[in-house]
């Protein structure tokens, strides 16, 4: 029999994933780490690679190339 302990508070579960970023203008690439708890309205950023910045919007965070100032392709 397999026993697994998931904790007592299911609402505290968090999804974590990586987003591959690429600037459509200069071609710079990087990987950002994003997470979202089950009770969060939008994702949060754990790690932003060098050369990129986070721009907050009403729909959640977006990534932009820090050098070019344009939105990156996910």
Secondary structure by P-SEA (a helix, b strand, c coil): cbbbbcccccccbbbbbbbbbbcccccccbbbbbbbcccccbbbbccccccbbbbbccccbbbbcccccccccc
